[in-house]
Amino acid sequence: MPPGSTCPGAGRGAAQLQGDACSATLCGMKRSPAEVVIQEFADAGVSIRGLANRLDVNPSTVSRWRAPAPAGCGGTIPSRYHRDLLAIAADVGARLGSDDLVLGRR
């Protein structure tokens, strides 16, 4: 890692980034299942509120997936939502697989 850089990815040709500007993708950090799901649906044009409506839950339920435990789920998604999430993803064209719901992504 180059001196003055806080991003491990900076040594591999990525721009040198400081502090929280270091994205998970550039640094090779794993994104939690909740982060992956929320981002994939956002990319497909479905907001947290829209996803919550399709799941028939309060939007705070979806937001809580990415909140740290004990107040939230710590990035995990309860398994009772997995089947519905995959079906909704197929309907809206979100790139989401069963591994994403359990393992997250790099």
Secondary structure, DSSP 8 states (H G I E B T S, - for coil): --TT---GGGGGTS----GGGS-HHHHT--B-HHHHHHHHHHHTT--HHHHHHHHTS-HHHHHHTTS-TTTS-TT---GGGHHHHHHHHHHHT----HHHHHH-B-
